[in-house]
Amino acid sequence: MDKVMNPAPPTGKSTITISESSPTYHHNQFFLNMSTQAPATTTPSLHPLPLTLIVAATSSSLAIGRSGGLPWRIKADMAFFARITKRVPLTALPSTPTLSPTPIHNAVIMGHKTYLSIPPKFRPLPDRINVVLSRNPDSISAPDNVLRASGIEEAVKMLQERGDVAKVWVIGGGEVYKAALEWEGAKEIVLTRVENEVEGCDTFFPVRLGEEGEWKRVPHEEFEEVVEEQIPRGVQEEGEWKFEFQLWRK
Ligand SMILES: NC(=O)c1ccc[n+]([C@@H]2O[C@H](COP(=O)([O-])OP(=O)(O)OC[C@H]3O[C@@H](n4cnc5c(N)ncnc54)[C@H](OP(=O)(O)O)[C@@H]3O)[C@@H](O)[C@H]2O)c1
């Protein structure tokens, strides 16, 4: 299993546990030929950089967190999260072989609290460029390979300027989802909709999903094309948990 997020205890703080000891998906075989990219002297445009949010939230209230951690432990969802956030889209691959390959990766943007909720030995999340947001980025205690940014706009700019980034995922928590949803590049939400009622949640996904809102559910076949894998249809069950993988777009 690639990633394990533990549910939050009734009290306490850091609760996400991520085990990356035996990754099932190796995306590092993908390389980007820098010669196919814009010259280093070109300043990339800030718009549009598509951002995809990925979140697990309850159906009823879109609850996502409790006491600094996840309110559930759903292994299938953790594995799904790890696989698809690592997978470099085929469209990001060079069309011709390259002599001096530069590896490309996806990026994950997260809030300072979400970063700190990952146990130190499992962070930064491997095989992805980790970007942590803080209003005081110098306060972030993290290895040098973690990018620090003072907001979504700065994070987007940093990633655009690198030239080795494929897909950009926003992985939470609530405050960072809100900032991302206000960014015009946020067009897709990969949602694990948890059917169970969960007590005591204190963090919520700040969006309206449904008939009346601007976000529309994408047909299953198109969802599979976007994430480049087969997704089980309908409500899934794992122990007490009932959940469904969905894609929403505006
Ligand atoms: N269900 C899910 O899919 C999911 C996914 C991720 C997280 N979660 C849960 O969500 C909860 C954490 O969410 P949260 O909302 O409390 O915290 P968060 O969004 O993870 O982090 C908040 C912190 O990030 C920084 N930040 C946030 N927005 C910013 C912005 N626009 N510009 C600059 N810095 C910004 C600030 O750091 P500074 O204080 O350093 O300025 C802020 O205190 C936890 O319970 C976690 O388990 C759930």
The ligand as an ORCA input file, in Angstrom:
! r2SCAN-3c Opt
* xyz 0 1
  N     -10.511     14.851      3.658
  C      -9.499     15.313      2.923
  O      -9.415     15.029      1.718
  C      -8.442     16.168      3.565
  C      -7.307     16.558      2.841
  C      -6.351     17.375      3.474
  C      -6.547     17.766      4.784
  N      -7.658     17.367      5.455
  C      -7.909     17.785      6.831
  O      -8.076     19.213      6.837
  C      -7.649     19.681      8.127
  C      -6.615     20.773      7.906
  O      -7.226     21.834      7.174
  P      -7.097     23.365      7.671
  O      -8.032     24.187      6.866
  O      -7.226     23.407      9.154
  O      -5.573     23.720      7.372
  P      -4.689     23.747      6.024
  O      -5.474     24.345      4.918
  O      -4.065     22.412      5.820
  O      -3.508     24.712      6.478
  C      -3.819     25.997      6.946
  C      -2.538     26.801      7.011
  O      -1.975     26.888      5.701
  C      -1.544     28.224      5.452
  N      -2.443     28.802      4.456
  C      -3.712     28.437      4.173
  N      -4.213     29.169      3.182
  C      -3.238     30.016      2.809
  C      -3.142     31.029      1.831
  N      -4.167     31.329      1.012
  N      -1.999     31.718      1.713
  C      -0.951     31.419      2.496
  N      -0.966     30.477      3.457
  C      -2.104     29.781      3.606
  C      -1.584     28.926      6.778
  O      -0.355     28.596      7.405
  P       0.362     29.551      8.473
  O      -0.445     29.426      9.720
  O       1.744     29.013      8.587
  O       0.309     30.942      7.895
  C      -2.745     28.237      7.478
  O      -2.706     28.319      8.882
  C      -7.096     18.486      8.870
  O      -8.113     17.944      9.709
  C      -6.757     17.507      7.759
  O      -6.745     16.163      8.174
  C      -8.601     16.582      4.869
*
